[in-house]
Amino acid sequence: MVGGGNAAPGFYDAALQRRQTLMGASGPAALVKNGKVFMIAMFACIGGLLYGYNQGVFSGVLTMPSFQRHMGDYDSNNPADQTRKGWLTSILELGAWFGTLLSGFLAETASRKYGILIASGVFILGVVIQTTAVSAGHNSILGGRFITGMGVGSLSMIVPMYNAEVAPPEVRGSLIALQQLAICFGIMISFWIDYGTNYIGGTGSSQHEAAWLLPICLQLFPAVVLFVGILFMPFSPRWLVHHNREEEARKVLASLRDLPPDHELVELEFLEIKAQSLFEKRTVAEHFPHLRELTTWNIFKLQFVAIGSLFKTRAMFKRVIVATVTMFFQQWTGINAILYYAPTIFKSLGLSSNATSLLATGVVGVVMFLATIPSVLYIDRIGRKPILTIGAIGMATCHIVVAAIVAADRNSWATHKAAGWGAVVMVWLFVVHFGYSWGPCAWIIVAEIWPLSNRPYGIALGASSNWMNNFIVGQVTPDMISGISYGTYLIFGILTFGGAAFVWFFVPETKRLTLEEMDVIFGSEGTAQADFERMEEINKEIGLDTLLRGAGSSGSGAAVAEKEASGSEKDHHLETTESAPEAEPTTSPEVQKS
């Protein structure tokens, strides 16, 4: 197989124990300690802000009278035209799905850094086309949103990959979760911009075209900032190693960790990255010798081989299931039905005024953003599984309650205003549960479970599942709300309960493991003995096993902690004059997860 092999679990146990001794605890303090990486990840997450802004901005634009005049049958309240309205919204997700299919190849050939640059350029082009809708009507919106979607889809895949590969294990989950925080921030500001611009020229027939043009044009500013600024960001050290730029990779890694190049933690992480990269290359060379050179054409052909390899062994196929099904359940929680059609949904819950429904929609953005913050700070301490499970149960319960309220009072909102506001509050609570759980955690899972050579294609596969289900939800929601009313919430609620069960029984915990150590927790079933021998040979060849054996007889954990805390620059290696207490034996990283 291509890149799915594992080294003996005992060897990675030693690497995991050693790293956890050196790197310390997760949480807010770890983010402060890794401030440089944190700032780089925050900048890269402008891509997430663009993603979120596009998710939110159109929900308000759809309800503006001036926009409806330009769109005709594509944005009317006639039940017969709801499918067209669905296309106007969901065409962005279709473009994003297409973008994710290309982004794996793009990230591997151009690099994660320049992949972000190209995706930003495509995004800018799509926004410019949308602004011509003033004269061209719905065709410009459809074409522009499709192209914008290609950029958004690529960014949604490459940015989490970039953040995962520059992050140390103790804050990797938090930095990937920044993507969701950025998405939520983009959603929040888009809702309030819609609320404000809705008053340009009045809220009725006199409304000016600027009411909807301004929200569309404003997203050009962060897109241009990302396009220019990414040129000054570092390359992924894992991508550099894989493309034979090892000295540059070592310097980048040391700079990212803010440690000297000869520090043991830098050396350990560098050698693990190198070992995994060599293993991937030698496996490809053995099974596909005609693709062993990393040329652009070979990488293009190899992407199909790599994607095909994801389905060939039980261990890799488990990754496929985890990534694609997790994203399926993320979308069928109904979150984007809320985000894309929030004003419409709130009107169906009894808020008759467009201004009031936009105001309620603005609250959605605020509560989602605030709910995401604790996840960024503590997700590497609590873990992925408990957060996902609790969040899914909370969201499903909210859906069921809303369904019950709508079933009882949908024909009498005027006399049951308290019930309508009760349903609105449950929608807000639903968004809170999504914000701290499935928003960040689903992307973390997809970004961190893949081996090096499969990672671009594995993340693209998971992200394409997200966008295809996103497209389907966006397309069918107007017809569902119009046709089956409270049944919409029942369907989302039942599927979300299913998501909780899937996570609890089928998704392994992955917190605080390096990307290379993910192989162990997904099992080595189907991996040939030759793969073990190849990895062991590589570990000996590059000196990784020697480093770990030397660490076993080095200074005590307390001495290491004291040295790290004092920041001593006299000696960046552990003292060997004291013998360390013998570590408790373990058999797999599962023991270390808690």
C-alpha positions in Angstrom: 0.0 0.0 0.0 1.0 3.6 -0.3 2.0 5.1 2.9 -0.2 3.1 5.3 2.5 1.1 7.0 3.3 1.2 10.7 6.3 0.6 12.8 6.1 -1.7 15.8 3.8 -0.2 18.4 6.5 -0.5 21.1 8.8 1.7 19.2 6.2 4.5 18.9 5.3 4.0 22.6 8.9 5.0 23.4 8.8 8.0 21.0 5.4 9.1 22.5 6.6 8.8 26.1 9.7 10.7 25.4 7.9 13.6 23.6 5.3 13.9 26.3 8.0 14.1 28.9 9.7 17.0 27.0 6.7 18.9 25.7 4.6 19.3 28.9 0.9 19.7 29.2 -1.7 20.9 26.7 -4.1 23.8 27.3 -3.9 27.6 27.3 -0.3 27.6 28.7 0.9 25.5 25.8 -0.6 28.0 23.4 1.4 30.8 25.1 4.6 28.6 25.0 4.1 28.1 21.2 3.1 31.7 20.5 4.9 31.9 17.1 3.0 28.9 15.7 -0.2 30.2 17.2 0.2 33.5 15.3 1.0 31.8 12.0 -2.0 29.6 12.4 -4.2 32.6 13.1 -3.1 34.3 9.9 -3.6 31.1 7.8 -7.1 30.9 9.3 -8.1 34.0 7.3 -9.1 31.2 4.9 -11.6 30.0 7.5 -12.9 33.5 7.9 -13.6 33.7 4.2 -15.3 30.3 4.4 -17.5 31.4 7.3 -18.3 34.8 5.7 -19.6 33.1 2.6 -21.7 30.7 4.6 -23.4 33.5 6.5 -23.6 36.4 4.2 -26.0 34.9 1.7 -28.7 34.1 4.3 -29.4 37.7 4.8 -28.9 38.8 1.2 -31.6 36.3 0.1 -34.2 38.2 2.1 -33.3 41.7 0.9 -36.0 43.2 -1.4 -33.4 44.8 -3.7 -31.6 41.5 -4.2 -34.9 39.7 -4.9 -35.7 42.2 -7.7 -32.5 41.3 -9.5 -32.9 37.5 -9.0 -36.5 37.1 -10.1 -37.7 33.5 -9.8 -34.4 32.5 -8.3 -35.2 34.3 -5.0 -38.9 34.4 -4.5 -41.2 33.1 -1.7 -43.3 31.1 -4.1 -43.2 27.4 -3.1 -42.7 26.4 -6.7 -39.4 28.4 -6.8 -37.8 26.9 -3.7 -35.6 24.5 -5.7 -34.1 27.5 -7.7 -33.4 29.3 -4.5 -31.7 26.2 -3.3 -29.4 26.3 -6.4 -28.6 30.0 -5.8 -27.3 29.1 -2.3 -25.9 25.6 -2.8 -23.9 26.3 -6.0 -21.1 27.5 -3.8 -20.9 24.1 -2.1 -20.8 22.4 -5.4 -17.8 24.5 -6.4 -16.2 23.8 -3.1 -16.6 20.1 -3.6 -14.8 20.4 -6.9 -12.1 22.5 -5.3 -11.4 19.9 -2.7 -10.8 17.3 -5.3 -8.1 19.4 -6.9 -6.6 20.7 -3.6 -4.8 17.5 -2.7 -2.8 17.6 -5.9 -2.3 21.4 -5.5 -1.1 21.1 -1.9 1.4 18.4 -2.8 2.9 20.0 -5.9 2.8 23.7 -5.1 3.2 23.2 -1.3 0.6 23.9 1.4 1.8 27.6 1.4 1.4 28.3 -2.3 -1.7 26.2 -2.4 -3.3 28.7 -0.1 -2.0 31.5 -2.4 -3.6 29.9 -5.5 -6.9 29.2 -3.7 -7.1 32.8 -2.5 -6.6 34.0 -6.0 -9.5 31.8 -7.3 -11.7 33.1 -4.4 -11.0 36.8 -5.4 -11.9 36.1 -9.0 -15.2 34.5 -8.0 -16.1 37.5 -5.8 -15.4 40.0 -8.6 -17.7 38.0 -10.9 -20.5 38.1 -8.3 -20.3 41.9 -8.2 -21.4 42.1 -11.9 -24.8 40.7 -10.9 -26.1 44.3 -10.8 -26.3 44.1 -14.6 -26.2 40.4 -15.4 -28.6 39.1 -12.7 -28.7 35.5 -11.4 -26.1 34.1 -13.9 -23.3 36.2 -12.4 -24.3 35.0 -8.9 -24.4 31.4 -10.0 -21.1 31.5 -11.9 -19.3 33.7 -9.3 -20.4 31.6 -6.3 -19.3 28.4 -8.1 -15.8 29.9 -8.6 -15.7 31.4 -5.1 -16.7 27.9 -3.9 -13.7 26.4 -5.6 -11.4 28.7 -3.6 -13.3 28.2 -0.4 -13.2 24.4 -0.8 -9.5 24.4 -1.4 -8.9 26.6 1.6 -11.1 24.5 3.8 -8.8 21.5 3.1 -5.3 23.1 2.8 -5.5 25.5 5.9 -6.2 22.7 8.4 -3.5 20.6 6.8 -1.0 23.5 7.0 -1.9 24.2 10.7 -1.6 20.5 11.6 1.8 20.2 10.0 3.3 23.3 11.6 1.8 22.6 15.1 3.5 20.6 17.9 1.4 17.7 19.2 0.4 19.4 22.5 -1.4 22.3 20.7 -2.2 20.7 17.3 -5.9 20.2 18.1 -6.2 23.8 19.3 -4.5 25.3 16.2 -6.7 23.2 13.9 -9.7 24.3 15.9 -8.7 27.9 15.1 -10.1 27.1 11.6 -13.5 26.7 13.1 -13.2 29.7 15.3 -12.3 31.7 12.2 -15.3 30.3 10.4 -17.5 31.2 13.2 -16.1 34.7 13.3 -16.7 35.1 9.6 -20.3 33.9 10.0 -20.8 36.3 12.9 -19.6 39.4 11.1 -21.5 38.5 7.9 -24.8 38.3 9.8 -24.3 41.7 11.5 -23.1 43.3 8.2 -26.3 42.0 6.6 -28.3 43.4 9.4 -26.7 46.9 9.0 -26.7 47.1 5.2 -30.3 46.0 5.1 -31.2 49.6 6.1 -29.4 51.2 3.1 -32.2 53.0 1.2 -34.8 51.5 3.5 -36.1 48.0 4.2 -38.8 47.9 1.6 -39.2 48.6 -2.1 -36.9 51.6 -1.9 -33.9 49.6 -0.7 -30.7 50.4 -2.6 -28.6 47.9 -4.5 -25.7 48.7 -2.2 -27.6 46.8 0.6 -26.5 43.5 -0.9 -23.5 44.5 -3.1 -21.6 45.9 -0.1 -21.6 42.6 1.9 -20.5 40.7 -1.2 -17.6 43.2 -1.9 -16.3 43.4 1.6 -14.9 39.9 1.6 -12.3 41.0 -1.0 -10.3 42.8 1.7 -9.4 39.7 3.9 -8.9 37.7 0.7 -6.3 40.1 -0.6 -4.6 40.2 2.8 -4.3 36.4 2.8 -3.1 36.4 -0.8 -0.2 38.8 -0.1 0.6 37.7 3.5 0.9 34.0 2.9 4.0 34.8 0.9 5.8 35.7 4.2 4.7 32.5 6.1 7.0 29.5 6.5 6.6 26.3 4.5 5.3 23.1 6.2 8.4 21.3 7.6 6.7 18.0 6.7 6.3 19.0 3.1 9.9 20.2 3.0 11.2 16.9 4.2 9.1 15.0 1.8 10.5 17.1 -1.1 14.2 16.6 -0.1 14.7 20.1 1.5 15.8 18.7 4.9 18.1 21.5 6.0 15.4 24.0 5.4 12.9 21.8 7.2 15.1 21.5 10.2 15.6 25.3 10.4 11.8 25.9 10.0 11.0 23.3 12.6 13.4 24.9 15.1 12.1 28.3 14.4 8.5 27.1 14.8 9.3 25.5 18.2 11.5 28.5 19.2 14.3 26.1 20.1 17.9 25.6 18.9 18.3 23.3 15.9 20.2 20.7 18.1 17.5 20.6 20.8 16.4 17.0 21.6 12.7 17.8 21.0 13.5 19.3 17.5 15.7 16.3 16.7 13.1 13.8 17.8 10.3 15.4 15.8 12.5 15.9 12.7 13.7 12.3 12.7 10.2 11.0 13.0 9.0 13.2 10.1 12.0 12.0 8.1 11.4 8.3 8.9 7.8 8.5 7.8 8.7 10.3 4.6 11.4 7.8 3.7 9.0 5.0 4.4 6.4 6.5 2.1 8.9 7.0 -0.7 10.4 3.6 -0.5 7.0 2.0 -0.5 6.0 3.9 -3.6 9.3 3.0 -5.2 8.8 -0.7 -4.5 5.2 -0.9 -5.7 5.1 1.9 -8.4 8.7 2.4 -9.5 7.6 4.5 -12.5 6.3 7.1 -10.1 9.2 7.3 -7.7 10.4 10.7 -8.9 8.5 13.6 -7.4 7.7 15.3 -10.7 4.4 17.2 -11.2 3.1 14.7 -13.7 4.0 11.8 -11.4 2.4 13.4 -8.4 -0.8 14.0 -10.5 -0.9 10.3 -11.4 0.1 9.3 -7.8 -2.9 11.1 -6.4 -5.2 8.4 -7.9 -2.9 5.7 -6.6 -2.9 7.3 -3.2 -6.7 7.6 -3.1 -7.1 4.1 -4.3 -4.8 2.8 -1.6 -7.1 4.3 1.1 -9.6 1.5 0.3 -7.1 -1.4 0.1 -6.4 -2.3 3.7 -8.6 -2.4 6.8 -6.5 0.1 8.7 -6.6 2.7 5.9 -10.3 2.0 5.1 -11.1 2.7 8.8 -9.6 6.2 8.3 -11.8 6.7 5.2 -14.9 5.7 7.2 -13.9 8.0 10.1 -13.2 11.0 7.9 -16.1 10.8 5.4 -18.8 9.6 7.9 -17.8 12.2 10.4 -18.2 14.9 7.8 -21.5 13.4 6.7 -22.9 13.7 10.3 -21.5 17.2 10.7 -23.5 18.5 7.8 -26.7 16.5 8.6 -26.8 18.0 12.1 -28.5 20.7 10.1 -26.0 23.5 10.9 -25.8 24.9 7.4 -29.5 24.7 7.0 -29.6 27.1 9.9 -26.7 29.3 8.6 -27.9 29.5 5.0 -31.5 30.1 5.7 -31.6 31.4 9.3 -33.8 34.5 8.5 -36.2 32.3 6.5 -36.3 29.7 9.4 -36.9 32.4 12.0 -39.8 33.8 9.9 -41.3 30.3 9.8 -41.0 30.3 13.6 -43.2 33.4 13.9 -40.8 36.3 13.5 -42.6 38.1 10.8 -40.4 41.2 10.4 -37.3 40.8 8.2 -35.3 43.2 10.4 -36.3 41.0 13.5 -35.3 37.8 11.8 -32.0 39.3 10.7 -31.4 40.4 14.3 -32.1 36.9 15.6 -29.7 35.6 12.9 -27.0 38.0 14.2 -27.4 36.4 17.6 -26.7 33.0 16.0 -23.3 34.3 14.8 -22.4 35.7 18.3 -23.3 32.6 20.3 -21.5 30.2 17.8 -18.3 32.3 18.0 -18.3 32.5 21.8 -19.1 28.7 22.1 -16.1 27.8 19.9 -13.5 29.6 22.1 -13.4 27.0 25.0 -12.9 24.3 22.4 -9.8 26.0 21.0 -8.3 26.3 24.6 -9.1 22.9 26.0 -9.7 20.4 23.2 -6.2 18.9 23.5 -6.8 18.3 27.2 -10.4 16.9 27.1 -10.1 15.0 23.8 -12.2 14.7 20.7 -14.7 11.8 21.5 -16.4 13.2 24.6 -16.8 16.7 23.1 -18.3 15.2 19.9 -20.6 12.9 21.7 -22.0 15.4 24.2 -22.4 18.0 21.4 -24.3 15.7 19.2 -26.7 14.7 22.0 -27.3 18.4 22.8 -27.9 19.3 19.2 -30.3 16.4 18.6 -32.3 17.3 21.7 -32.7 20.9 20.5 -34.0 19.6 17.1 -36.6 17.4 18.7 -37.8 20.2 21.0 -38.1 22.6 18.0 -40.0 19.9 16.0 -42.5 19.5 18.9 -43.1 23.3 19.2 -43.5 23.7 15.4 -45.9 20.7 15.2 -48.1 22.2 18.0 -48.1 25.9 17.0 -47.1 26.3 13.4 -50.5 27.6 12.4 -51.0 29.9 15.3 -47.8 31.8 15.9 -49.7 35.1 16.3 -51.4 33.8 19.5 -48.4 31.8 20.7 -45.5 34.2 20.4 -43.9 32.7 23.5 -43.7 29.3 21.8 -42.1 31.0 18.7 -39.5 32.6 20.8 -38.9 29.3 22.7 -38.2 27.7 19.4 -35.8 30.5 18.5 -33.9 30.0 21.8 -33.6 26.3 21.1 -32.0 27.2 17.7 -29.6 29.4 19.5 -28.8 26.6 22.0 -28.3 24.2 19.1 -25.7 26.5 17.6 -23.9 26.7 21.0 -23.6 22.9 21.1 -22.3 22.8 17.5 -19.8 25.6 18.2 -17.9 23.8 20.9 -18.1 20.3 19.4 -18.7 19.3 15.8 -17.6 22.6 14.4 -13.9 22.3 15.4 -13.6 18.6 16.2 -14.8 17.3 12.9 -12.1 19.2 11.0 -9.5 18.2 13.6 -10.3 14.5 13.1 -10.1 14.8 9.3 -6.8 16.8 9.4 -4.8 14.6 11.8 -5.5 10.9 11.0 -3.6 10.5 7.8 -0.1 9.3 7.0 2.2 11.7 5.3 1.9 10.7 1.6 -1.8 10.1 1.9 -2.6 13.2 3.9 -3.4 15.6 1.1 -5.7 13.1 -0.6 -7.2 11.8 2.7 -8.1 15.3 3.8 -9.4 16.1 0.4 -11.6 13.0 0.6 -13.0 14.0 4.0 -13.5 17.6 2.9 -15.2 16.6 -0.3 -17.6 14.5 1.8 -18.3 17.7 3.9 -18.9 19.8 0.8 -21.1 17.3 -1.1 -23.3 16.8 2.0 -23.2 20.6 2.5 -24.4 21.0 -1.1 -27.3 18.5 -0.6 -28.4 20.1 2.6 -28.3 23.6 1.0 -30.3 22.3 -2.0 -33.1 20.5 -0.2 -33.6 22.7 2.9 -36.0 25.3 1.2 -38.2 22.4 -0.1 -38.0 20.6 3.3 -39.1 23.7 5.3 -41.9 24.5 2.8 -43.0 20.9 2.3 -42.6 18.9 5.6 -42.3 21.7 8.2 -41.5 20.2 11.6 -40.4 17.0 9.9 -37.2 18.9 8.9 -36.1 19.1 12.5 -37.1 15.5 13.2 -34.9 14.3 10.4 -31.9 16.4 11.5 -32.4 15.3 15.2 -32.5 11.6 14.4 -29.4 11.8 12.2 -27.6 13.8 14.9 -28.3 11.1 17.5 -26.9 8.7 14.9 -23.7 10.8 14.8 -23.3 10.6 18.6 -23.5 6.8 18.3 -21.0 6.7 15.5 -18.4 8.7 17.4 -18.8 6.8 20.6 -18.5 3.3 19.0 -16.3 3.8 15.9 -14.1 6.9 16.3 -10.8 6.5 18.3 -9.4 9.2 20.5 -6.4 11.0 18.9 -5.4 13.7 21.3 -1.7 14.4 21.9 -0.4 12.0 19.3 1.9 13.1 16.5 0.6 12.8 13.0 3.1 9.9 12.4 1.8 8.0 15.5 -1.7 7.9 14.2 -0.8 4.7 12.4 -0.7 2.9 15.8 -4.2 3.8 17.0 -5.8 2.8 13.7 -4.2 -0.6 13.9 -1.7 -2.5 11.8 -4.1 -5.0 10.3 -3.2 -5.7 6.7 0.3 -4.2 7.0 2.9 -6.7 5.8 5.8 -7.8 7.9 8.0 -6.2 5.2 6.6 -2.8 6.1 7.6 -3.3 9.8 11.1 -4.3 8.7 11.4 -1.4 6.3 10.5 1.1 9.0 12.8 -0.4 11.5 15.6 -0.3 9.0 14.9 3.4 8.3 14.8 4.2 12.1 18.2 2.6 12.5 19.5 4.3 9.3 18.7 7.8 10.4 19.5 7.3 14.1 16.0 7.6 15.6 16.2 4.3 17.6 19.6 5.4 18.9 18.2 8.7 20.1 15.3 7.0 21.9 17.6 4.4 23.5 19.8 7.2 24.7 16.9 9.0 26.2 15.9 5.9 28.2 19.1 6.2 30.2 19.1 10.1 30.4 18.2 12.5 33.2 15.1 12.3 35.2 11.8 13.8 34.1 12.1 16.3 36.9 15.5 17.5 35.7 14.1 17.8 32.2 11.2 19.9 33.5 13.6 22.1 35.5 15.8 22.6 32.5 12.9 23.5 30.2 11.5 25.9 32.8 14.8 27.7 33.3 15.4 28.1 29.6 19.1 27.2 30.0 21.1 27.7 26.9 24.2 26.0 28.2 23.3 22.5 27.3 20.3 21.5 25.1 20.7 17.8 25.7 19.6 15.9 28.8 22.2 15.2 31.6 23.3 11.6 31.6 24.9 11.5 35.0 21.7 10.5 36.8 19.7 7.4 36.0 16.0 7.9 35.3 13.3 6.0 37.1 12.0 3.2 34.9 8.9 4.1 33.0 5.7 2.1 33.4 5.4 -0.4 30.5 2.8 0.2 27.9 1.6 -1.7 24.9 0.1 0.9 22.7 -0.6 4.7 22.6 -4.2 3.9 23.6 -2.8 3.7 27.2 -1.4 7.2 26.8 -4.5 8.9 25.5 -6.0 9.6 28.9 
